[in-house]
Amino acid sequence: MRNFLKPMTSILLLTAACTSFGAGGGSMPSMGSMSRSESPSLTPQEQAINAYNAGVDGVEKGNELMADAARQDDPKKQQKGLGKAKSAYAGALKKFTKATQLNPQMHEAWNYVGYTNRQLGNYEASLAAYDRALALKPGYAEAIEYRGHAYLGLNRLGDAKEAYLTLFGSNRKLAAQLLTAMQSWVGEHRGNTAGVDGASLEAFASWVSERSAIASQTASLTREGASARW
């Protein structure tokens, strides 16, 4: 399980005049030379950065635990690992929620509120958070892809396809990752069609196959695709 966003560091600038996170128009001094415990008083924006970074740490831990659980052959060990991963995601969710409370304009934190909720199976809350991130930053590719995964979790196949097509026109890398998730979804549901009728499943599988072929064909027309053969 990958992690799209990296922790915010002292290179991120906070503005005194603008409420949006990381915007231009002048910056406050870096927090890099002062530890959290040494700072006598942090602004809400600085506290939000600290909460966000702590949340990212939790996500990275959860991702590692999830990957480790997937490698386990023993069902008991696998379930134990998944439980630890969910605990890490739950802790991270609290941090990201705090970040959004301290700085409601931090679209990155809203995106991760969506991610951690999705990892915990809270799909509706996940979608609401992605919508908030996209309202703050229209066209935010990471949120569009994350939301596509949530649509798959809810079997909202039409919305998932729309998310993919949007990404295909703006961010091929994230589109490819969502397409991979779609392929996995098809494979999983062919073994267990719960929540999806057979006709819808096969129609979606056909669409995914067609899009995979198109993606492969168009990749050769891009500089990345051409250079891969040199």
N, CA and C of each residue as an Amber inpcrd file, in Angstrom:
protein
   690
   0.8420000  -1.1830000   0.0000000   0.0000000   0.0000000   0.0000000
   0.8740000   1.2280000   0.0000000   0.7100000   2.0820000  -0.9980000
   1.6170000   3.2000000  -1.0950000   1.1180000   4.4110000  -0.3390000
   1.9890000   5.3760000  -0.1940000   1.6770000   6.6080000   0.5130000
   1.9540000   7.7670000  -0.4260000   0.9210000   8.4780000  -0.8530000
   1.0880000   9.5140000  -1.8460000   1.7830000  10.7580000  -1.3200000
   1.3940000  11.1960000  -0.1420000   1.8720000  12.4640000   0.3570000
   2.9900000  12.2750000   1.3520000   3.9850000  13.1020000   1.2710000
   5.0990000  13.0340000   2.1940000   4.8840000  14.0580000   3.2980000
   5.5250000  13.8400000   4.4750000   5.3320000  14.7720000   5.5830000
   5.6900000  16.1910000   5.1990000   4.9260000  17.1390000   5.7250000
   5.2310000  18.5400000   5.5140000   6.4130000  18.9140000   6.3890000
   7.4030000  19.5550000   5.8190000   8.5970000  19.9190000   6.5650000
   8.7230000  21.4170000   6.6300000   9.8460000  21.8880000   7.1090000
  10.0350000  23.3160000   7.2950000  10.0950000  24.0760000   5.9930000
  10.2120000  23.3920000   4.8580000  10.2290000  24.1140000   3.5890000
   8.8480000  24.6040000   3.2070000   7.7910000  24.0820000   3.8240000
   6.4520000  24.5700000   3.5650000   6.2890000  25.9150000   4.2370000
   5.7050000  26.8540000   3.5280000   5.5650000  28.2020000   4.0440000
   4.1530000  28.4320000   4.5160000   4.0210000  29.1340000   5.6320000
   2.7200000  29.5050000   6.1590000   2.5640000  30.9980000   6.0090000
   1.4230000  31.4500000   5.5460000   1.2180000  32.8750000   5.3780000
   0.3830000  33.4210000   6.5090000   0.6660000  34.6440000   6.8600000
  -0.1050000  35.2870000   7.9160000  -1.3770000  35.8820000   7.3530000
  -1.3480000  36.2180000   6.0790000  -2.4880000  36.9220000   5.5090000
  -3.4600000  36.0070000   4.7980000  -3.0000000  34.8150000   4.4340000
  -3.8370000  33.9130000   3.6430000  -4.2030000  32.7060000   4.4710000
  -5.4440000  32.2560000   4.3750000  -5.8910000  31.1290000   5.1860000
  -5.5730000  29.7980000   4.5500000  -5.1870000  29.7750000   3.2780000
  -4.9160000  28.4910000   2.6340000  -3.5140000  28.0320000   2.9770000
  -3.3690000  26.7440000   3.1530000  -2.1070000  26.1490000   3.5710000
  -1.1170000  26.1350000   2.4320000   0.1310000  26.5970000   2.7140000
   1.1950000  26.5330000   1.7340000   1.0660000  27.5420000   0.6180000
   0.2030000  28.5630000   0.7580000   0.0290000  29.5430000  -0.3080000
   1.1400000  30.5740000  -0.2560000   1.2480000  31.3880000  -1.3060000
   2.2830000  32.4140000  -1.3630000   1.8780000  33.6700000  -0.6340000
   2.7030000  34.7380000  -0.7890000   2.3570000  36.0050000  -0.1960000
   3.0570000  36.2660000   1.1140000   4.2900000  35.7710000   1.2740000
   5.0190000  35.9960000   2.5210000   4.9680000  34.7670000   3.3950000
   5.9920000  34.5490000   4.1860000   6.0380000  33.3400000   4.9900000
   6.4590000  33.6320000   6.4150000   6.1110000  32.7170000   7.2990000
   6.5420000  32.7850000   8.6780000   7.8620000  32.0710000   8.8180000
   8.6290000  32.2850000   9.9120000   9.9070000  31.5940000  10.0980000
   9.7320000  30.0880000  10.1240000  10.7610000  29.3820000   9.7040000
  10.7320000  27.9220000   9.6930000  10.6670000  27.3750000  11.1010000
   9.9830000  26.2160000  11.2490000   9.9280000  25.5200000  12.5260000
  11.0770000  24.5350000  12.6610000  11.9200000  24.4520000  11.6170000
  12.9300000  23.4120000  11.5920000  13.9320000  23.4700000  12.7310000
  14.2620000  24.6740000  13.2420000  15.2810000  24.7980000  14.2700000
  14.7190000  24.6590000  15.6710000  13.4280000  24.4100000  15.7990000
  12.7950000  24.3480000  17.1160000  11.9600000  23.0960000  17.2290000
  12.2270000  22.2920000  18.2280000  11.4480000  21.0730000  18.4120000
  10.0760000  21.4340000  18.9450000   9.1590000  20.4620000  18.8850000
   7.7990000  20.7250000  19.3470000   7.7810000  21.0980000  20.8270000
   8.5970000  20.4040000  21.6160000   8.5810000  20.6560000  23.0470000
   9.2610000  21.9710000  23.3960000  10.1890000  22.4450000  22.5270000
  10.9060000  23.6770000  22.8070000  10.0930000  24.9090000  22.4680000
   9.1410000  24.7990000  21.5760000   8.3740000  25.9520000  21.1360000
   7.4500000  26.4320000  22.2470000   7.5700000  27.7040000  22.6650000
   6.7320000  28.2020000  23.7510000   5.2620000  28.3120000  23.3560000
   5.0080000  28.6310000  22.0910000   3.6230000  28.7590000  21.6360000
   3.5710000  28.5810000  20.1300000   2.8200000  27.6110000  19.6960000
   2.6760000  27.3460000  18.2720000   1.3680000  27.9140000  17.7680000
   1.3900000  28.4490000  16.5770000   0.1660000  28.9240000  15.9620000
  -0.6960000  27.7210000  15.5880000  -1.9840000  27.9190000  15.3550000
  -2.8320000  26.8070000  14.9070000  -2.2970000  26.1490000  13.6380000
  -1.7440000  26.9690000  12.7140000  -1.1940000  26.3980000  11.4850000
   0.0050000  25.5070000  11.7700000   0.8640000  25.9220000  12.7010000
   2.0170000  25.1120000  13.0550000   1.5930000  23.8330000  13.7670000
   0.6030000  23.9530000  14.6330000   0.0790000  22.7600000  15.3000000
  -0.5290000  21.7980000  14.2820000  -1.1620000  22.3670000  13.2680000
  -1.7600000  21.5350000  12.2210000  -0.6870000  20.7580000  11.4730000
   0.4550000  21.4060000  11.1950000   1.5600000  20.7240000  10.5260000
   2.0730000  19.5790000  11.3790000   2.2300000  19.8400000  12.6870000
   2.6960000  18.7810000  13.5810000   1.7350000  17.6020000  13.5950000
   0.4370000  17.8970000  13.6640000  -0.5620000  16.8310000  13.6770000
  -0.5450000  16.0660000  12.3600000  -0.4260000  16.8010000  11.2640000
  -0.3730000  16.1690000   9.9450000   0.8250000  15.2220000   9.8400000
   2.0070000  15.7100000  10.2360000   3.2030000  14.8780000  10.1550000
   3.0900000  13.6310000  11.0240000   2.4950000  13.7870000  12.2010000
   2.2850000  12.6260000  13.0680000   1.3260000  11.6440000  12.4110000
   0.3220000  12.1780000  11.7170000  -0.6160000  11.3150000  11.0010000
   0.0510000  10.5550000   9.8730000   0.9440000  11.2220000   9.1360000
   1.6620000  10.5520000   8.0520000   2.5150000   9.4220000   8.6050000
   3.1420000   9.6590000   9.7580000   3.9150000   8.5830000  10.3970000
   3.0160000   7.3740000  10.6710000   1.8090000   7.6500000  11.1480000
   0.8700000   6.5730000  11.4390000   0.4410000   5.8320000  10.1910000
   0.2300000   6.5650000   9.1000000  -0.1480000   5.9360000   7.8330000
   0.9750000   5.0350000   7.3300000   2.1950000   5.5360000   7.4010000
   3.3300000   4.7330000   6.9410000   3.4510000   3.4470000   7.7590000
   3.2320000   3.5570000   9.0700000   3.2690000   2.3710000   9.9240000
   2.1400000   1.4190000   9.5470000   0.9440000   1.9630000   9.3410000
  -0.1850000   1.1340000   8.9500000   0.0470000   0.4320000   7.6270000
   0.6300000   1.1570000   6.6630000   0.9160000   0.5620000   5.3570000
   1.9070000  -0.5880000   5.4790000   2.9310000  -0.3960000   6.3140000
   3.9250000  -1.4520000   6.5100000   3.2930000  -2.6820000   7.1630000
   2.4530000  -2.4380000   8.1680000   1.7960000  -3.5540000   8.8480000
   0.8310000  -4.2820000   7.9130000   0.1460000  -3.5250000   7.0700000
  -0.7780000  -4.1220000   6.1120000  -0.0270000  -5.0020000   5.1150000
   1.0970000  -4.4990000   4.6260000   1.8980000  -5.2620000   3.6760000
   2.4570000  -6.5210000   4.3350000   2.8830000  -6.3890000   5.5840000
   3.4260000  -7.5470000   6.2980000   2.3370000  -8.5980000   6.5180000
   1.1250000  -8.1460000   6.8500000   0.0140000  -9.0800000   7.0560000
  -0.3020000  -9.8390000   5.7740000  -0.2120000  -9.1500000   4.6400000
  -0.5110000  -9.7930000   3.3580000   0.4810000 -10.8920000   3.0230000
   1.6720000 -10.7980000   3.6010000   2.7030000 -11.8080000   3.3230000
   2.5900000 -13.0300000   4.2390000   1.7330000 -12.9710000   5.2330000
   1.6080000 -14.0630000   6.1940000   0.8000000 -15.2250000   5.6250000
   1.2830000 -16.4320000   5.8340000   0.5540000 -17.6340000   5.4220000
  -0.3830000 -18.1220000   6.5240000  -0.0300000 -17.8200000   7.7560000
  -0.8400000 -18.2260000   8.8970000  -2.0100000 -17.2530000   9.0620000
  -3.2510000 -17.7260000   8.9480000  -4.4270000 -16.8370000   9.0640000
  -4.4580000 -16.0540000  10.3760000  -4.0390000 -16.6850000  11.4680000
  -4.0580000 -16.0000000  12.7590000  -3.0660000 -14.8420000  12.7760000
  -1.8830000 -15.0880000  12.2380000  -0.8820000 -14.0280000  12.1750000
  -1.3390000 -12.9120000  11.2370000  -2.0180000 -13.3080000  10.1660000
  -2.5190000 -12.3180000   9.2220000  -3.5630000 -11.4210000   9.8760000
  -4.4880000 -12.0170000  10.6020000  -5.5230000 -11.2330000  11.2780000
  -4.9340000 -10.3330000  12.3470000  -3.9280000 -10.8410000  13.0390000
  -3.2690000 -10.0380000  14.0650000  -2.5920000  -8.8250000  13.4300000
  -1.9340000  -9.0520000  12.2920000  -1.2740000  -7.9590000  11.5850000
  -2.2600000  -6.9300000  11.0750000  -3.3900000  -7.4070000  10.5620000
  -4.4190000  -6.4890000  10.0640000  -4.9820000  -5.6470000  11.2060000
  -5.1230000  -6.2720000  12.3770000  -5.6140000  -5.5370000  13.5350000
  -4.6560000  -4.4290000  13.9380000  -3.3700000  -4.7230000  13.8990000
  -2.3730000  -3.7080000  14.2290000  -2.3870000  -2.5800000  13.1980000
  -2.5690000  -2.9440000  11.9340000  -2.6140000  -1.9350000  10.8790000
  -3.8050000  -1.0050000  11.0880000  -4.9460000  -1.5770000  11.4070000
  -6.1360000  -0.7570000  11.6230000  -5.9670000   0.1690000  12.8200000
  -5.2770000  -0.2980000  13.8330000  -5.0110000   0.5500000  14.9940000
  -4.1400000   1.7380000  14.5970000  -3.1570000   1.4670000  13.7370000
  -2.2880000   2.5480000  13.2680000  -3.0730000   3.5490000  12.4300000
  -3.9540000   3.0510000  11.5790000  -4.7720000   3.9520000  10.7620000
  -5.7350000   4.7700000  11.6240000  -6.2820000   4.1300000  12.6500000
  -7.2080000   4.8370000  13.5380000  -6.4860000   5.9710000  14.2620000
  -5.2580000   5.7050000  14.7130000  -4.4840000   6.7420000  15.3640000
  -4.1470000   7.8730000  14.4080000  -3.8080000   7.5100000  13.1790000
  -3.4930000   8.5220000  12.1730000  -4.7170000   9.3750000  11.8500000
  -5.8810000   8.7390000  11.7860000  -7.1180000   9.4700000  11.5080000
  -7.3450000  10.5650000  12.5410000  -7.0840000  10.2590000  13.8020000
  -7.2470000  11.2630000  14.8520000  -6.3210000  12.4460000  14.6210000
  -5.1010000  12.1730000  14.1870000  -4.1430000  13.2500000  13.9310000
  -4.5790000  14.1120000  12.7560000  -5.0270000  13.4720000  11.6830000
  -5.4520000  14.2370000  10.5120000  -6.7220000  15.0450000  10.8120000
  -7.6110000  14.4520000  11.5950000  -8.8240000  15.1780000  11.9840000
  -8.4530000  16.4120000  12.7990000  -7.4950000  16.2580000  13.6840000
  -7.0360000  17.4040000  14.4750000  -6.4440000  18.4730000  13.5610000
  -5.6720000  18.0400000  12.5630000  -5.0760000  18.9920000  11.6290000
  -6.1450000  19.7980000  10.8990000  -7.2200000  19.1280000  10.4800000
  -8.2850000  19.8440000   9.7760000  -9.0490000  20.7740000  10.7060000
  -9.1110000  20.4390000  11.9850000  -9.7650000  21.3190000  12.9360000
  -8.9330000  22.5760000  13.1840000  -7.6270000  22.3960000  13.2030000
  -6.7220000  23.5200000  13.4240000  -6.5710000  24.3830000  12.1740000
  -6.5950000  23.7450000  11.0230000  -6.4840000  24.4580000   9.7500000
  -7.4400000  23.8200000   8.7470000  -8.6940000  24.2830000   8.7290000
  -9.7030000  23.6820000   7.8430000  -9.3710000  23.7870000   6.3630000
  -8.3900000  24.6250000   6.0010000  -8.0360000  24.8040000   4.5950000
  -6.9500000  23.8380000   4.1300000  -6.4750000  22.9630000   5.0050000
  -5.3960000  22.0520000   4.6430000  -5.9530000  20.8740000   3.8420000
  -5.9430000  21.0000000   2.5290000  -6.5560000  19.9700000   1.6880000
  -5.8220000  18.6360000   1.7940000  -4.4970000  18.6750000   2.0390000
  -3.7450000  17.4270000   2.1850000  -4.2550000  16.6070000   3.3740000
  -4.5600000  17.3150000   4.4680000  -5.0560000  16.6120000   5.6580000
  -6.4380000  16.0370000   5.4010000  -7.2910000  16.7710000   4.7090000
  -8.6200000  16.2410000   4.3750000  -8.4910000  14.9920000   3.5010000
  -7.5240000  15.0140000   2.5840000  -7.3030000  13.8520000   1.7300000
  -6.9400000  12.6190000   2.5570000  -6.1210000  12.8210000   3.5750000
  -5.7270000  11.7090000   4.4230000  -6.8160000  11.3140000   5.4190000
  -7.6890000  12.2480000   5.7720000  -8.8680000  11.8520000   6.5530000
  -9.6730000  10.8530000   5.7270000  -9.7580000  11.1220000   4.4260000
 -10.4330000  10.1840000   3.5340000  -9.7130000   8.8630000   3.4430000
  -8.3950000   8.9140000   3.3020000  -7.6070000   7.6890000   3.1490000
  -7.7270000   6.7830000   4.3660000  -7.5460000   7.3580000   5.5500000
  -7.5830000   6.5340000   6.7580000  -8.9860000   6.0060000   7.0310000
  -9.9990000   6.8040000   6.7530000 -11.3670000   6.2980000   6.8920000
 -11.6050000   5.1410000   5.9380000 -11.0900000   5.2580000   4.7370000
 -11.2680000   4.1760000   3.7580000 -10.5670000   2.9110000   4.2190000
  -9.3690000   3.0490000   4.7630000  -8.6490000   1.8840000   5.2560000
  -9.3800000   1.2180000   6.4180000 -10.1910000   1.9920000   7.1170000
 -10.9630000   1.4560000   8.2420000 -12.3530000   0.9870000   7.8140000
 -12.6470000   1.1000000   6.5190000 -13.9320000   0.6450000   6.0080000
 -15.0470000   1.6660000   6.1270000 -14.7100000   2.9080000   6.4940000
 -15.7240000   3.9670000   6.6330000 -15.8460000   4.7210000   5.3040000
 -16.4630000   4.0760000   4.3370000 -16.4430000   4.6140000   2.9780000
 -17.2070000   5.9210000   2.8130000 -18.3450000   6.0620000   3.4470000
 -19.1110000   7.2900000   3.2870000 -18.3650000   8.4770000   3.8920000
 -17.7710000   8.2750000   5.0660000 -16.9670000   9.3320000   5.6850000
 -15.7450000   9.6370000   4.8200000 -15.2200000   8.5970000   4.2110000
 -14.0860000   8.7570000   3.3180000 -14.4470000   9.6580000   2.1400000
 -15.5790000   9.3830000   1.5100000 -16.0010000  10.1760000   0.3580000
 -16.2370000  11.6310000   0.7440000 -16.8170000  11.8480000   1.9060000
 -17.0810000  13.2190000   2.3570000 -15.7650000  13.9830000   2.5180000
 -14.7430000  13.3130000   3.0230000 -13.4470000  13.9660000   3.2110000
 -12.7820000  14.2600000   1.8700000 -12.8630000  13.3210000   0.9290000
 -12.2910000  13.5700000  -0.3990000 -13.0020000  14.7330000  -1.0760000
 -14.3110000  14.8000000  -0.9190000 -15.0640000  15.9040000  -1.5100000
 -14.6050000  17.2350000  -0.9270000 -14.3200000  17.2300000   0.3760000
 -13.8500000  18.4600000   1.0150000 -12.4720000  18.8540000   0.4680000
 -11.5970000  17.8750000   0.3030000 -10.2710000  18.1590000  -0.2500000
 -10.3810000  18.7270000  -1.6600000 -11.2710000  18.1630000  -2.4490000
 -11.4400000  18.6210000  -3.8270000 -12.1400000  19.9700000  -3.9090000
 -12.9680000  20.2890000  -2.9280000 -13.5800000  21.6100000  -2.8850000
 -12.5220000  22.6740000  -2.6030000 -11.5430000  22.3060000  -1.7710000
 -10.4610000  23.2330000  -1.4470000  -9.4500000  23.3330000  -2.5850000
  -9.2340000  22.2190000  -3.2850000  -8.2870000  22.1980000  -4.3940000
  -8.8960000  21.4110000  -5.5490000  -9.6870000  22.0640000  -6.3820000
 -10.3070000  21.3710000  -7.5220000  -9.2440000  20.7180000  -8.4160000
  -9.5470000  19.5080000  -8.8590000  -8.6150000  18.7960000  -9.7130000
  -7.4880000  18.1070000  -8.9730000  -7.5520000  18.0650000  -7.6660000
  -6.5160000  17.4450000  -6.8320000  -6.4290000  15.9620000  -7.1830000
  -5.4040000  15.5980000  -7.9350000  -5.3260000  14.2640000  -8.5350000
  -5.3000000  13.1450000  -7.4960000  -4.5510000  13.3330000  -6.4160000
  -4.4590000  12.2890000  -5.3940000  -5.8220000  12.0020000  -4.7770000
  -6.5900000  13.0560000  -4.5300000  -7.9200000  12.8700000  -3.9480000
  -8.8580000  12.1930000  -4.9470000  -8.7170000  12.5250000  -6.2180000
  -9.5510000  11.8890000  -7.2430000  -9.2650000  10.3880000  -7.2930000
  -7.9760000  10.0340000  -7.2310000  -7.6450000   8.6020000  -7.2620000
  -8.1180000   7.8990000  -5.9960000  -7.8240000   8.4900000  -4.8450000
  -8.2780000   7.9040000  -3.5800000  -9.7930000   7.6990000  -3.5980000
 -10.5010000   8.7040000  -4.0780000 -11.9610000   8.6080000  -4.1200000
 -12.3980000   7.4810000  -5.0570000 -11.6250000   7.2790000  -6.1290000
 -11.9250000   6.1660000  -7.0280000 -11.8460000   4.8280000  -6.3230000
 -10.8640000   4.6770000  -5.4380000 -10.7480000   3.4510000  -4.6470000
 -11.9560000   3.2930000  -3.7240000 -12.3970000   4.3990000  -3.1380000
 -13.5600000   4.3350000  -2.2540000 -14.8060000   3.9420000  -3.0400000
 -14.9420000   4.4580000  -4.2590000 -16.0800000   4.0760000  -5.0970000
 -16.0530000   2.5730000  -5.3670000 -14.8700000   2.0340000  -5.5980000
 -14.7690000   0.5880000  -5.8050000 -15.2240000  -0.1620000  -4.5560000
 -14.8320000   0.3520000  -3.3900000 -15.2260000  -0.2970000  -2.1440000
 -16.7250000  -0.3120000  -1.9380000 -17.4010000   0.6710000  -2.5360000
 -18.8610000   0.7570000  -2.4270000 -19.5590000   0.1690000  -3.6480000
 -18.7760000  -0.4160000  -4.5580000 -19.3180000  -0.9830000  -5.8110000
 -20.0080000   0.0800000  -6.6760000 -19.5660000   1.3170000  -6.5480000
 -20.0910000   2.3930000  -7.3960000 -19.2200000   2.4620000  -8.6500000
 -19.4640000   1.5290000  -9.5350000 -18.5780000   1.3190000 -10.6720000
 -18.6060000   2.4800000 -11.6660000 -19.7560000   3.0840000 -11.8750000
 -19.8360000   4.2180000 -12.7830000 -19.0010000   5.3890000 -12.2980000
 -19.0550000   5.6660000 -10.9950000 -18.2550000   6.7460000 -10.4250000
 -16.7680000   6.4130000 -10.4780000 -16.4320000   5.1460000 -10.2640000
 -15.0280000   4.7290000 -10.3350000 -14.4890000   4.9240000 -11.7540000
 -15.3020000   4.5890000 -12.7560000 -14.8750000   4.7720000 -14.1410000
 -14.6710000   6.2490000 -14.4550000 -15.5580000   7.0900000 -13.9660000
 -15.4270000   8.5280000 -14.1900000 -14.1460000   9.0590000 -13.5580000
 -13.8140000   8.5720000 -12.3630000 -12.5770000   8.9810000 -11.6970000
 -11.3680000   8.5920000 -12.5430000 -11.4040000   7.3890000 -13.0820000
 -10.2910000   6.9250000 -13.9120000 -10.1380000   7.7970000 -15.1550000
 -11.2440000   8.0780000 -15.8330000 -11.1800000   8.8670000 -17.0620000
 -10.6710000  10.2780000 -16.7810000 -11.0560000  10.8380000 -15.6430000
 -10.5530000  12.1590000 -15.2640000  -9.0430000  12.1160000 -15.0800000
  -8.5590000  11.0900000 -14.3990000  -7.1230000  10.9560000 -14.1690000
  -6.3700000  10.6550000 -15.4600000  -6.9950000   9.8820000 -16.3330000
  -6.3350000   9.5160000 -17.5810000  -6.0020000  10.7600000 -18.4010000
  -6.8440000  11.7760000 -18.2710000  -6.6050000  13.0080000 -19.0070000
  -5.6770000  13.9790000 -18.3080000  -5.3590000  13.7230000 -17.0340000
  -4.5620000  14.6960000 -16.2870000  -3.3500000  14.1100000 -15.5770000
  -3.4070000  12.8440000 -15.1940000  -2.3040000  12.2410000 -14.4510000
  -2.2670000  10.7480000 -14.7590000  -1.4920000  10.3900000 -15.7750000
  -1.4740000   9.0040000 -16.2360000  -0.9430000   8.0460000 -15.1670000
  -0.0030000   8.5070000 -14.3540000   0.5630000   7.6300000 -13.3340000
  -0.5030000   7.1940000 -12.3340000  -1.2750000   8.1570000 -11.8280000
  -2.3150000   7.8170000 -10.8650000  -3.4550000   7.0670000 -11.5440000
  -3.7040000   7.3850000 -12.8180000  -4.7270000   6.6400000 -13.5590000
  -4.3400000   5.1700000 -13.6460000  -3.0630000   4.9070000 -13.9020000
  -2.5850000   3.5230000 -14.0130000  -2.7510000   2.7940000 -12.6860000
  -2.5130000   3.5010000 -11.5950000  -2.6370000   2.8680000 -10.2820000
  -4.0950000   2.5530000  -9.9570000  -4.9960000   3.4440000 -10.3460000
  -6.4100000   3.1720000 -10.1300000  -6.8680000   2.0240000 -11.0180000
  -6.3500000   1.9620000 -12.2390000  -6.7050000   0.8720000 -13.1470000
  -6.2430000  -0.4680000 -12.5830000  -5.0810000  -0.4820000 -11.9580000
  -4.5920000  -1.7100000 -11.3230000  -5.5380000  -2.1460000 -10.2090000
  -6.0250000  -1.1730000  -9.4450000  -6.9850000  -1.4840000  -8.3830000
  -8.2810000  -2.0280000  -8.9750000  -8.6810000  -1.4930000 -10.1200000
  -9.8900000  -1.9890000 -10.7900000  -9.7110000  -3.4310000 -11.2380000
  -8.5320000  -3.7400000 -11.7610000  -8.2580000  -5.1080000 -12.1870000
  -8.3120000  -6.0590000 -10.9960000  -7.7680000  -5.6210000  -9.8700000
  -7.8090000  -6.4410000  -8.6570000  -9.2470000  -6.6210000  -8.1850000
 -10.0290000  -5.5480000  -8.2650000 -11.4390000  -5.6010000  -7.8550000
 -12.1820000  -6.6510000  -8.6800000 -11.9420000  -6.6420000  -9.9860000
 -12.6080000  -7.6120000 -10.8670000 -12.2310000  -9.0300000 -10.4600000
 -10.9390000  -9.2610000 -10.2290000 -10.4990000 -10.5860000  -9.8490000
 -11.1180000 -11.0620000  -8.5500000 -11.1990000 -10.1590000  -7.5740000
 -11.7730000 -10.5160000  -6.2740000 -13.2650000 -10.8210000  -6.3930000
 -13.9800000 -10.0250000  -7.1870000 -15.4270000 -10.2000000  -7.2690000
 -15.8500000 -11.3480000  -8.1820000 -14.9590000 -11.7950000  -9.0210000
 -15.2860000 -12.9880000  -9.7990000 -15.2990000 -14.2110000  -8.9000000
 -14.5790000 -14.1050000  -7.8030000 -14.5960000 -15.1970000  -6.8390000
 -15.7010000 -15.0430000  -5.8210000 -16.1980000 -13.8250000  -5.6810000
 -17.2690000 -13.5380000  -4.7190000 -18.0430000 -12.3290000  -5.2260000
 -19.1900000 -12.5650000  -5.8280000 -19.9510000 -11.4960000  -6.4780000
 -20.8860000 -10.7590000  -5.5250000 -20.7070000 -10.9020000  -4.2340000
 -21.5920000 -10.2520000  -3.2530000 -21.6750000  -8.7520000  -3.5260000
 -22.8970000  -8.2740000  -3.6680000 -23.1250000  -6.8410000  -3.8660000
 -23.1010000  -6.4050000  -5.3150000 -22.7530000  -7.3010000  -6.2340000
 -22.6740000  -6.9450000  -7.6590000 -23.2910000  -8.0720000  -8.4760000
 -24.1990000  -7.7240000  -9.3840000 -24.7840000  -8.7640000 -10.2190000
 -23.8020000  -9.1540000 -11.3180000 -23.9550000 -10.3630000 -11.8070000
 -23.0240000 -10.9030000 -12.7750000 -22.8850000 -10.0670000 -14.0290000
 -24.0000000  -9.5320000 -14.5280000 -23.9550000  -8.7440000 -15.7590000
 -23.1400000  -7.4680000 -15.5550000 -23.3510000  -6.7980000 -14.4160000
 -22.6080000  -5.5690000 -14.1330000 -21.1230000  -5.8620000 -13.9640000
 -20.8290000  -6.9780000 -13.3260000 -19.4350000  -7.3670000 -13.1250000
 -18.7380000  -7.5960000 -14.4510000 -19.3700000  -8.3460000 -15.3380000
 -18.7400000  -8.6470000 -16.6200000 -18.6380000  -7.4070000 -17.5060000
 -19.6250000  -6.5250000 -17.4210000 -19.5680000  -5.2780000 -18.1970000
 -18.3970000  -4.4220000 -17.7170000 -18.2310000  -4.3580000 -16.4060000
 -17.1320000  -3.5730000 -15.8540000 -15.7930000  -4.2220000 -16.2060000
 -15.7290000  -5.5530000 -16.1290000 -14.4970000  -6.2690000 -16.4720000
 -14.1060000  -5.9980000 -17.9180000 -15.1150000  -5.9640000 -18.8030000
 -14.8530000  -5.6880000 -20.2090000 -14.3240000  -4.2680000 -20.3910000
 -14.9210000  -3.3260000 -19.6620000 -14.4820000  -1.9230000 -19.7390000
 -13.0450000  -1.7910000 -19.2480000 -12.7240000  -2.4500000 -18.1420000
 -11.3700000  -2.3980000 -17.5900000 -10.3750000  -2.9760000 -18.5880000
 -10.7400000  -4.0610000 -19.2300000  -9.8630000  -4.6760000 -20.2230000
  -9.6260000  -3.7290000 -21.3960000 -10.6870000  -3.0770000 -21.8480000
 -10.5670000  -2.1300000 -22.9620000  -9.6750000  -0.9490000 -22.5830000
  -9.8720000  -0.4300000 -21.3780000  -9.0680000   0.7100000 -20.9340000
  -7.6060000   0.3050000 -20.7680000  -7.3570000  -0.9180000 -20.3510000
  -5.9800000  -1.3990000 -20.2200000  -5.3020000  -1.4170000 -21.5810000
  -6.0350000  -1.8640000 -22.5990000  -5.4870000  -1.9040000 -23.9510000
  -5.2120000  -0.4940000 -24.4630000  -6.1330000   0.4190000 -24.2140000
  -5.9530000   1.8080000 -24.6480000  -4.7540000   2.4340000 -23.9530000
  -4.6390000   2.1880000 -22.6570000  -3.5210000   2.7470000 -21.8920000
  -2.1840000   2.2350000 -22.4290000  -2.1470000   0.9550000 -22.7850000
  -0.9110000   0.3790000 -23.3230000  -0.5620000   0.9900000 -24.6700000
  -1.5760000   1.2030000 -25.5090000  -1.3520000   1.7750000 -26.8330000
  -0.8800000   3.2150000 -26.7460000  -1.5310000   4.0020000 -25.8930000
  -1.1790000   5.4150000 -25.8010000   0.1400000   5.6300000 -25.0750000
   0.5450000   4.6890000 -24.2440000   1.8200000   4.8340000 -23.5220000
   2.9810000   4.9150000 -24.4930000   2.8870000   4.2000000 -25.6210000
   3.9680000   4.2070000 -26.6000000   4.0870000   5.5410000 -27.3190000
   3.0490000   6.3810000 -27.2180000   3.0800000   7.6820000 -27.8740000
   3.6690000   8.7570000 -26.9870000   3.8410000   8.4760000 -25.7090000
   4.4040000   9.4550000 -24.7840000   5.9100000   9.3140000 -24.7360000
   6.5810000  10.3670000 -24.2690000   8.0300000  10.3180000 -24.1670000
   8.4600000   9.1930000 -23.2180000   7.6970000   8.9990000 -22.1390000
   8.0430000   7.9490000 -21.1810000   7.9570000   6.5850000 -21.8400000
   6.8700000   6.3700000 -22.6190000   6.6980000   5.0820000 -23.2580000
   7.7460000   4.8250000 -24.3250000   8.1050000   5.8810000 -25.0760000
   9.1030000   5.7100000 -26.1350000  10.4760000   5.4360000 -25.5470000
  10.8610000   6.1930000 -24.5280000  12.1870000   6.0290000 -23.9570000
  12.3750000   4.6800000 -23.3160000  11.2630000   4.0600000 -22.8990000
  11.3620000   2.7630000 -22.2430000  11.8750000   1.7000000 -23.2040000
  11.7630000   1.9700000 -24.5220000  12.2020000   0.9790000 -25.5020000
  13.5870000   1.2850000 -26.0420000  14.1390000   2.4640000 -25.6790000
  15.4530000   2.8070000 -26.2120000  16.5590000   2.0120000 -25.5510000
